Amino acid sequence: MELRGKKVLVVGLGVSGRAAALLCLSKGATVRATDRHPAPPAAEDLASAGVRLSLGGHRGEDFAWAQIIVLSPGVDHRLPEVARARAAGAEVIGELELGWRFTRCPTVMITGTNGKSTVTTLVGGILAQAGFKTLVGGNLGRPVCDMAPESGQADWMVAEVSSFQTDTMARLRPRVGVVLNITPDHLDRYPGFAAYAESKMGLLKNQTGGDVAVLCADDPEVWSRRIQAPAQVWGYGAAGPQRPGGWLEDGELVLDAGQESLRLSLPQGHLAIGFNRLNCLAACLTALACGAGTEAMGAALEAYQALGHRLALVGEKDGVSFYDDSKGTNVGAVAAALGALEMPVVLLLGGRDKDGRFADLGPLLKDKVARVICFGEAGPAILAQVADFAPSEVVPDLAAAVMTAARSAAPGQAVLLSPGCASFDAYSGYAQRGEHFQSLAREVMHG
């Protein structure tokens, strides 16, 4: 991609937008950047680097000026300004697409509604243990535009990819593409579930027969769409065998790329419970497609540290455990967390709803949940969907939810924050919400 002398507009000045603007500058482009926020964090750096800024709103003249428009992941590609610029002949791509075009090593790209961060981190760790120089980021951590300049000295780049990023793909082609699961999420952004699923599967559309698509055979939406993958399909699931692919057998991971079956035991701890077993299977199968062996896989699994706010045990008092699953921002993630815990649960649901279908949790609520505490902006709406399945009530906020749950939980039960909603009604993100929950739980435990 030739950028020298081109006029580039970057839309959205978060971490990804900053990386995109600096990459374009380094390639000789004239860069403007726009953000609806009047003072985004990247503004000062970009202005010093020579980027012309339009802040506090989008201006039509910036879009009309641009030959190339680069969208940050959080920017809706259907914006009227974007549509008009595209109709006038501007090329519209996302930060991920831009970064990939300047990446000089093969890529692994991982998407799915849930589990992306865990699998991305695990794959990066396995490849590093195998001796490959590996860059890890994407929607998790470093943007691809930030990693691209280092890619000429790397063996692999491993990137977490969101559906918002696949929406703005054009030529992007991962050597190994992974789709973990597809359950309803972000339906406030898409016209329906089918459109969301199509966006997820779009990660694979430019692959060829020499590439690999790692797909979950246990997920009906993913597996029913495997015919859409032009690459070699490697399936994985709890029940096997899958050839080529992987499965779980007698508590072990079994991998078979068509030559011989490899077996690997899971370490004790959080990776051996519930949904994380499938995450480990997906990660090991993906790393196998990249050339890693079972010794590296075992070492990486042993060394892995759980990501924050994903079914993290905060502590226990009087037989009641407190789990922080603040990263569980959709109904599918809530279901996975409930399935992973073996004790009855007092479940905390709430935040800002993304059109979640909480009634879909009905069978799990009946089977696993002693009580549901609904809180935050979406609390009343969630209560209306779940009250028929488990004893339920609504409280104003997370602090009230923790106090109510602590009073009602019995020994042998868990208080689980797996909110099924975004956090933006009260917090800057799921991490801040999770940290607040942990602080509240510790007050209860030490009070």
KASULMO-V15974 format. One record per backbone hydrogen bond with DSSP energy under -0.5 kcal/mol. NH is the residue of the N-H (numbers start at 1). CO is the residue of the C=O. If there is no record, write none. Layout:
<<NH;CO> <NH;CO>>
//
This chain:
<<3;1> <5;28> <6;3> <8;6> <8;30> <9;68> <10;8> <10;32> <11;70> <12;10> <12;34> <18;14> <19;15> <20;16> <21;17> <22;18> <23;19> <24;20> <25;21> <26;22> <27;23> <27;24> <28;25> <29;24> <30;6> <31;29> <32;8> <33;52> <34;10> <35;54> <40;37> <42;13> <43;40> <46;42> <47;43> <48;44> <49;45> <50;46> <50;47> <51;46> <52;31> <54;33> <56;35> <56;37> <57;35> <62;59> <63;59> <64;60> <65;61> <66;62> <67;7> <68;7> <69;91> <70;9> <71;69> <71;93> <72;11> <75;72> <79;76> <83;79> <84;80> <85;81> <86;82> <87;83> <88;84> <89;86> <90;85> <91;67> <92;90> <93;69> <93;91> <94;168> <95;71> <98;94> <99;95> <100;96> <101;97> <102;98> <102;99> <103;100> <106;155> <108;157> <109;176> <110;159> <111;178> <113;181> <119;115> <120;116> <121;117> <122;118> <123;119> <124;120> <125;121> <126;122> <127;123> <128;124> <129;125> <130;126> <131;128> <132;127> <134;132> <135;156> <137;158> <138;142> <139;160> <140;137> <141;139> <142;136> <146;143> <147;143> <148;144> <149;145> <150;147> <151;147> <151;148> <153;150> <154;151> <155;133> <156;133> <157;106> <158;135> <159;108> <160;137> <161;110> <166;162> <167;163> <168;165> <169;166> <174;203> <175;107> <176;107> <177;212> <178;109> <179;214> <180;111> <187;354> <189;186> <190;186> <196;192> <197;193> <198;194> <199;195> <200;196> <201;197> <202;198> <203;200> <204;201> <205;202> <207;204> <211;208> <212;175> <213;232> <214;177> <214;212> <215;213> <215;234> <216;179> <217;215> <217;236> <218;236> <219;216> <220;218> <223;219> <224;220> <225;221> <225;222> <226;223> <228;225> <229;226> <230;204> <230;228> <232;211> <234;213> <234;232> <235;233> <235;244> <236;215> <237;246> <244;256> <245;256> <246;235> <247;254> <248;237> <248;238> <249;252> <252;249> <253;264> <254;247> <255;262> <256;245> <257;260> <262;255> <264;253> <266;251> <272;269> <273;270> <276;273> <277;274> <278;274> <279;275> <280;276> <281;277> <282;278> <283;279> <284;280> <285;281> <286;282> <287;283> <288;284> <289;285> <290;286> <290;287> <291;288> <292;287> <297;293> <298;294> <299;295> <300;296> <301;297> <302;298> <303;299> <304;300> <310;307> <312;324> <314;312> <314;322> <315;322> <317;320> <320;317> <321;319> <321;413> <322;315> <323;415> <324;312> <325;323> <325;417> <327;309> <328;325> <329;327> <332;184> <334;330> <335;331> <336;332> <337;333> <338;334> <339;335> <340;336> <341;337> <345;368> <346;414> <347;345> <347;371> <348;416> <349;347> <349;373> <350;419> <351;375> <352;422> <353;351> <358;356> <360;357> <361;358> <362;359> <364;361> <365;361> <366;362> <367;363> <368;364> <369;364> <369;365> <370;345> <370;368> <371;345> <372;391> <373;347> <374;372> <374;393> <375;349> <376;396> <378;351> <379;376> <382;378> <383;379> <384;380> <385;381> <385;382> <386;382> <387;383> <389;386> <390;386> <393;372> <395;374> <401;397> <402;398> <403;399> <404;400> <405;401> <406;402> <407;403> <408;404> <409;405> <412;319> <413;410> <414;344> <415;321> <416;346> <416;414> <417;323> <417;415> <418;348> <418;416> <420;328> <422;352> <426;423> <427;423> <433;429> <434;430> <435;431> <436;432> <437;433> <438;434> <439;435> <440;436> <441;437> <442;438> <443;439> <444;440> <445;441> <446;442> <447;443>>
//
